[in-house]
Amino acid sequence: MLSQFRNVNLAAGPIPQTCRIHIAENGWPTGPTCTYERQATVLELVIRTIHEHRAQFNITHYELFALRAANSSNPDLLA
């Protein structure tokens, strides 16, 4: 996703590689089959991946902002 965003989406702008990336919001579906443990695993993977590739993609900021559904047991992700 980081490569796609930097090398395709921003390049179509054309936004140069020198332009810093500030990730302010990201997320993934939870739902009734996604345990708290799985959510913690995914969150750690996302943060570590961004940190590992920060220099490669010129990522200077990451803000953890995630909305959680009021009713995670509902299988309808948009409800």
Backbone as CSV, one residue per row, in Angstrom:
resi,resn,N_x,N_y,N_z,CA_x,CA_y,CA_z,C_x,C_y,C_z
1,MET,0.822,-1.177,0.000,0.000,0.000,0.000,0.876,1.255,0.000
2,LEU,1.936,1.258,0.809,2.824,2.417,0.846,3.486,2.649,-0.507
3,SER,3.938,1.579,-1.130,4.571,1.688,-2.448,3.583,2.198,-3.488
4,GLN,2.382,1.675,-3.485,1.337,2.104,-4.423,1.056,3.592,-4.242
5,PHE,0.909,4.011,-3.004,0.589,5.414,-2.731,1.717,6.340,-3.192
6,ARG,2.959,6.003,-2.816,4.088,6.864,-3.147,4.412,6.831,-4.641
7,ASN,4.507,5.637,-5.213,5.036,5.479,-6.570,3.994,5.558,-7.679
8,VAL,2.731,5.428,-7.333,1.681,5.492,-8.357,0.761,6.687,-8.105
9,ASN,0.100,6.694,-6.964,-0.884,7.740,-6.698,-0.261,9.136,-6.647
10,LEU,0.786,9.293,-5.854,1.409,10.613,-5.749,2.147,10.984,-7.033
11,ALA,2.769,10.000,-7.666,3.501,10.272,-8.906,2.570,10.751,-10.014
12,ALA,1.313,10.339,-9.979,0.353,10.772,-10.996,0.038,12.250,-10.843
13,GLY,0.378,12.834,-9.688,0.068,14.209,-9.348,0.614,15.297,-10.222
14,PRO,1.802,15.416,-10.634,2.960,14.680,-10.146,3.507,15.299,-8.860
15,ILE,3.540,14.526,-7.807,4.075,14.975,-6.528,5.434,14.310,-6.350
16,PRO,6.491,15.087,-6.133,7.841,14.524,-6.099,8.100,13.665,-4.863
17,GLN,9.108,12.806,-4.974,9.517,11.938,-3.870,9.948,12.749,-2.646
18,THR,10.356,13.974,-2.855,10.806,14.820,-1.747,9.646,15.305,-0.875
19,CYS,8.444,15.180,-1.367,7.268,15.574,-0.587,7.052,14.553,0.534
20,ARG,7.038,15.038,1.758,6.895,14.152,2.915,5.471,13.629,3.037
21,ILE,5.351,12.430,3.583,4.042,11.824,3.812,3.740,11.879,5.304
22,HIS,2.533,12.318,5.622,2.029,12.363,6.991,0.779,11.485,7.004
23,ILE,0.878,10.347,7.625,-0.277,9.441,7.712,-1.082,9.854,8.929
24,ALA,-2.306,10.297,8.680,-3.129,10.826,9.764,-4.288,9.911,10.132
25,GLU,-4.621,8.990,9.262,-5.734,8.107,9.565,-5.624,6.867,8.699
26,ASN,-5.849,5.744,9.290,-5.918,4.501,8.546,-6.765,3.519,9.342
27,GLY,-7.149,2.457,8.707,-7.982,1.500,9.428,-8.212,0.244,8.627
28,TRP,-8.928,-0.671,9.213,-9.248,-1.957,8.615,-10.510,-2.449,9.292
29,PRO,-11.250,-3.325,8.651,-12.502,-3.799,9.239,-12.261,-4.654,10.490
30,THR,-13.177,-4.540,11.422,-13.107,-5.391,12.611,-14.167,-6.473,12.482
31,GLY,-15.363,-6.231,12.931,-16.427,-7.221,12.799,-16.364,-8.285,13.879
32,PRO,-17.369,-9.144,13.904,-17.513,-10.101,14.996,-16.432,-11.188,15.040
33,THR,-15.738,-11.442,13.954,-14.726,-12.500,13.959,-13.326,-11.974,14.248
34,CYS,-13.192,-10.686,14.432,-11.881,-10.086,14.687,-11.723,-9.863,16.190
35,THR,-10.939,-10.711,16.825,-10.748,-10.621,18.272,-9.887,-9.421,18.643
36,TYR,-9.906,-9.077,19.912,-9.044,-8.003,20.400,-7.581,-8.350,20.147
37,GLU,-7.240,-9.620,20.323,-5.865,-10.058,20.089,-5.474,-9.854,18.633
38,ARG,-6.381,-10.194,17.702,-6.098,-10.010,16.280,-5.947,-8.533,15.943
39,GLN,-6.801,-7.700,16.522,-6.705,-6.261,16.286,-5.365,-5.721,16.785
40,ALA,-4.907,-6.195,17.941,-3.614,-5.764,18.478,-2.478,-6.215,17.564
41,THR,-2.579,-7.431,17.035,-1.557,-7.951,16.129,-1.481,-7.119,14.855
42,VAL,-2.631,-6.804,14.283,-2.673,-6.011,13.054,-2.126,-4.609,13.309
43,LEU,-2.537,-4.001,14.403,-2.068,-2.657,14.729,-0.549,-2.633,14.887
44,GLU,-0.001,-3.605,15.591,1.454,-3.653,15.753,2.150,-3.840,14.408
45,LEU,1.607,-4.699,13.561,2.190,-4.924,12.237,2.174,-3.645,11.398
46,VAL,1.068,-2.926,11.421,0.948,-1.682,10.660,1.979,-0.663,11.141
47,ILE,2.060,-0.449,12.435,2.973,0.556,12.975,4.427,0.171,12.705
48,ARG,4.769,-1.090,12.902,6.154,-1.526,12.653,6.508,-1.428,11.161
49,THR,5.549,-1.745,10.285,5.799,-1.659,8.841,6.035,-0.219,8.418
50,ILE,5.208,0.681,8.902,5.391,2.101,8.583,6.743,2.590,9.100
51,HIS,7.070,2.218,10.308,8.356,2.629,10.886,9.522,2.074,10.067
52,GLU,9.438,0.821,9.667,10.509,0.188,8.904,10.741,0.849,7.548
53,HIS,9.676,1.344,6.926,9.766,1.915,5.579,9.703,3.441,5.559
54,ARG,9.835,4.056,6.709,9.669,5.518,6.782,10.670,6.264,5.911
55,ALA,11.913,5.838,5.873,12.920,6.534,5.055,12.683,6.279,3.566
56,GLN,12.355,5.049,3.224,12.140,4.680,1.822,11.022,5.493,1.180
57,PHE,9.954,5.756,1.923,8.800,6.457,1.358,8.669,7.895,1.873
58,ASN,9.673,8.373,2.618,9.685,9.736,3.146,8.463,10.008,4.028
59,ILE,8.201,9.076,4.935,7.101,9.221,5.893,7.670,9.895,7.136
60,THR,7.138,11.051,7.465,7.665,11.803,8.600,6.762,11.766,9.822
61,HIS,5.477,11.453,9.625,4.536,11.442,10.744,3.550,10.291,10.591
62,TYR,3.175,9.739,11.731,2.093,8.753,11.772,1.264,9.050,13.000
63,GLU,-0.007,9.293,12.796,-0.923,9.525,13.911,-1.870,8.343,13.997
64,LEU,-1.935,7.766,15.169,-2.865,6.666,15.373,-4.242,7.256,15.647
65,PHE,-5.101,7.115,14.687,-6.483,7.564,14.805,-7.317,6.470,14.186
66,ALA,-8.029,5.763,14.994,-8.837,4.660,14.481,-10.220,4.720,15.115
67,LEU,-11.201,4.632,14.298,-12.565,4.580,14.801,-12.977,3.130,14.950
68,ARG,-13.664,2.846,15.984,-14.146,1.495,16.218,-15.665,1.531,16.156
69,ALA,-16.224,0.527,15.528,-17.676,0.459,15.416,-18.302,0.389,16.810
70,ALA,-19.445,1.016,16.952,-20.149,0.973,18.232,-20.586,-0.448,18.564
71,ASN,-20.828,-1.243,17.522,-21.265,-2.615,17.719,-20.408,-3.521,16.836
72,SER,-19.277,-3.956,17.360,-18.353,-4.778,16.569,-18.891,-6.178,16.295
73,SER,-19.966,-6.549,16.947,-20.528,-7.877,16.703,-21.411,-7.884,15.456
74,ASN,-21.690,-6.728,14.885,-22.517,-6.634,13.687,-21.667,-6.992,12.463
75,PRO,-22.072,-7.983,11.685,-21.285,-8.377,10.513,-21.310,-7.349,9.385
76,ASP,-22.242,-6.406,9.408,-22.319,-5.359,8.394,-21.321,-4.261,8.744
77,LEU,-20.222,-4.170,7.989,-19.160,-3.224,8.309,-19.611,-1.771,8.216
78,LEU,-20.688,-1.509,7.494,-21.133,-0.131,7.301,-22.281,0.244,8.229
79,ALA,-22.700,-0.658,9.075,-23.839,-0.381,9.963,-23.400,0.344,11.211
